Amino acid sequence: MEALNDDLQRRARRRAFIRAHHPDLGGDAAVFVAGLAAFDEPVAPGASRRVRVTVVRRRPLLVRLLRILARHRRPARVR
C-alpha cells in the first residue's frame, strides 16, 4: 500500500512540474525536458528507463483543414 501512495505522490509531483514548466505556458523548453528526464529515471537500480517525453510536430494549416474535412460526415437521412 505504501508503494502505491509513493507512486501516486510521484505522479502528482510530475504533473505539478509539467503545469509549472510547460513550454506552451511560458516555461523554458530545456528546463522542461531536463525535469521530465529526471522524473522518468528508474527508481530501482537495474530497472529499465521509460521514455515518456513525446514531441508532436504541428501539421501545416492546409493539412489540418483537409483532415477535418475528411472526417466530416453528413447527418443520417433516416431518424
Helices and strands as residue ranges (DSSP letters): H 2-21, G 23-25, H 29-39, H 61-71
